[in-house]
Amino acid sequence: MNIQNIKNKKKIQNTYENFPLWSSFYLKNLMPHFASIYYFCRTVDDLGDMKKNIAEKKLEVLTNELNACFEKNCNPNDRLYPLMSTIIKFDMPKSPFEKLIKANYLDIKNNRFETFNDLINYCKLSANPVGEIVLKIFGHNSSKHINLSNKICTGLQIVNFLQDVRRDSELKKIYIPIEDLKEYNVKESEIINHVSTENYIKLIEFESRRCWEMFNNGTQLINILKGYQKIPISLFIDSGRKLIKKIHGINYETLQIRPVITKSEKSLLTFKVITRYLLGLNLASKKIYLE
């Protein structure tokens, strides 16, 4: 096994540490498949931050490797070999994986979004397919399941953008819609130079509350899932809400401080959700509001 294969194997193994919710007993048998999905998503996402010419070449290589997976033509030494097993076992459609790759092609060509609708359309490629893949593993592909999942995934994606405004700006990327910047009189130069203003704080609060509402609107997905399947979806929502609360706790100053959920906090969220599940309590919270 060459050095690159060792690195790839280690990246997949790291999934077990990065996602305590997947390492819980209730998803033990599915863990290898979630790990292969996570590895693919991380690989695609990492390419989006590279220089354009390098990223495009690597995305082309990855596209060919993905095609080999669906043609059942991978060998055990290929980095996507575990993904091929997942694709075969769950009869995965190709479209969600292609959308994730397409999102990164767009990402290296476009670093601004004129309207909120433009950002939503981007999330349809960069985030929503992940939820669709998870649902497929759980045995669901109805439009109702997917529509609710999309609300959650889009909310999570945008919250991550709010968390990483400073990081993204250092890469000359701004994921806050231009129409919102204008509405709140926030200049792009202020974001790029990490100048936090009262208007910026109001803008991030507005975007945060927008995401909070997305989670409220997606919560119904928990109720229509079966058994243990409710747990990870509940955790996704709780983690999104937790991050928004962290942003709220620093008074929306995400240009100065990057809010994070610690490993211990993730573990506590997981413990609480599993405990509620085992006690037979409802995991789908009623519509709640950010205080």
N, C-alpha and C positions, 0 to 999 in steps of 0.2 A: 504494500500500500504506500503510495507516494505521500509527500508532505501535504499537498492540497487536499487529498482525500482524508487525511487525518484531521485537518482543520475543519473540513466539512462535517465529519462525524462528530467532532467536538461541539460544533455549533448546534447540531441536532440534539445532542445530549444536554446542552445547556438549557434547552427548552424546559426540562424537568425542574430546573431551579427558577427560571424566569416566570413560570406560570404555576404557582402553587395550587391554583384551582384545578389544573389538569392532573396534578400528581395525587389528588385525593383518591381515596379508594373506589369511589363510585364510577370513575372513568378509567380505571386501571387498564382494562382491555383495549380501550380506544386511544390510550396515550401515544403509542407509536405512530398512529395515523395523524393525530393532532400535531405531533412533533414534525412529521414530514410536511404537513401543510404550513406550519410555522416557519420551517426552514426555507421553503419556497418563497413565502411572503417576505421574510427578512432579506433573502438574497435579492429579490426584485427591488425592495425598498432601498437597500444599500446602494444600488446602482444609480438611483435617482440623484444622489448627491455628488456623483463623479462629474468630471469634465465632459462636455457634450460628446466629443468625438469618441472618447473612451467608453462612455456609458452606452452609446448607440451600438458600438461593436459588441459589448458584453450582453446587451439586451437581445441582439440578434443571435448570439450563441445560445443564450438561455431559451429563446423561442424554439430553436432547433432541438434543444434537449427536451423541451416540453412536448414537441411533436413526437419525439422518439418514445416518450412515455405513453402517449395515446396510441401509438402504433405498436406498443408492447415490444419495443426494440431496444430497451436499456439493458446493460449488463451490470452485474453486481458491483463493479468498480465505479459506475457512473454516479455522480453526486445526487441525481434525482431518482435513483433506483428505488429508494423507499417510497417516494411519491407515486411511482408507477404501481406499486402494490396497493396503495390507498385508492388510486383511480380505478383499478380493476375490481377491488373488493366492493366498492360502493357505487360502481358504474357512474363515475363522476362525469358531468358534462364539461366540455373544454372551454366554453364561453367565459366562466368566472376567472379562470386562470389567464386567458387572453386579455381580459379587461384589466387585470392587475398590471400586466406588462404594458398595455396601451397607456395606462395612467402615468407610467414612468416615462414613456416617450413624450407625453404631453408636458410632464414636469420639467424635463430638460430643455424644452422649447419655450415654455411659457411660465413666467414666475409672477404673474398678476392675474386677478380676476375682476372683471369690470362690475359684475353684479352678484348678489347673493345666489341667484339662480345658476349663474356660471359655476360658482363654488359647489353647489348641490350636484350639478352635472358631473363635476370632477369627482366628487365623493361616490357617485354611482359607479365609477371605474376603480377608484383607489381603496374604497372601504366596504361598500355594500356586497361585493362578491365574496368577501371573507365570511360574512354572515350566511350567505347562500350556501357556501361550501359546508359550513358547520351544520346547517339545517339538513343538508343532503346526507351527511354522516348519521344524523339522528333519524333519518327516514322521512323527512318532510320537504316538499317542494311546491306546496300550494301557493297561490298568489297572496292569500291572506297571511300566511306565515312569513313569506318573503317581504311583503310590504311593511309589516311590523318590525321585522329584523332590520330593514333599511333605515328606519327612523333611529334605531339604536346605534347602528354602525356609523351613520352620518353624524350623529351627535358625538360619538366617541372620536371620530376623525377631527371634527372641528374643535373639540375640547383640547385635543393634542396640539392643534395649531395654536390655540390660545396659550397653552403651556410653553410652547417653543417659539414664540414671536421673536425673542432676541436671537436664539440660535439660527432660525430661518433667515432673519435679516442679515446675519453675517455671511450667509450664502447668497445674498441679494434676492431673497424670496420673501414675499409678503402674501399671506393667505387670507388676510382680511379684505373683503370686497372694497373696491375703490369707491363705490357709491356710499358705503358706510363711512369710509374715511372722510369723504366730503361732507356727509350729513353731520358728523361730529367735529368737523374742522380739525382733523388730525393730518399732518403732513407726512408723506412717505420719508422725507429727509429726517424727521424727528424719530421715526422708528429705526431707520438705518443707523442713526447716530445715538440711539438708546436714550433719547430725551423723553422722559415721561412727564406728561402734562395732565391737568385736570380733565381735559377733553378726552385724552387717551384712556384714563381711568373709567370715564363714563361709557366709552366705546366698548371696552372689554367687559364691563358689567352687562351692557346690552347683549353682546354676543354670548356671554355666559348664560344669561337667563333664556336666551333663545335655545341653547343646547339643553338646558334643564327641561324645557317644554318638550323637546324631542324625546327625552327619556320618559317623561310622563306619557307621551303618546304611544310609545313602544312597549310599555309595561304589560299590556294585554297579552303579548306573546307568551309570557310565563304561564298564563292561565290555560292556554291551548296546547301546551307541551305536556308530555307524559313523564311521570315519575322523576327520576334523577336528572332528566334533561332540563328541568326547571332551574337547577342549581347554577350551571355556568352562565345562563342568560341573566339570572338575577345578579350574579357577581359582576357581569359586564356593566349592568345598569348601576349597581351600587358603587363600582369603581369610578364610573363616569361622574356620578354625583359627588363622590368623595373628592375627586380632583377639582370639580367646580367649587366645592366648599373650601378647598385649599387656596384656590385663586381668590375667592371671596375673603379668606382670612388674611391675605397679604394686601387687601384693599385694591385688588386688580392690577398691582404693580408688576406685571409679568415682564416688563422691559428691564427691571432691576433684579428680580428674584425669579428663579425657575421653580415653581411648586412641584413637589414630587410626593408620591405615595410610597412610603418605606416598605421594606419587606415584612416588617412586623405588622404594619397596618394592613397589608395585603392578607397576611395570615389571619389576622383578627377578622377581617371581612369574610374570609372563607369559613372560619370557625362559626361565626354568627349565622351565616346562611345555611350551612350544613345542619347546625343545631335546630334551626327553625324547621328545616325540612324533616328531620328525624322526629320532631315533636308534632308533625302534622300541621304546622302553622302555614298560613298563606304567605308565599314568597313575593307575590305581586302587591306591592304597596299601593294604597289608594293614591290618587293624584296629590302630590305634595308640592310645596312651594319653597323656593329658596328665600330664606329669611335675610 
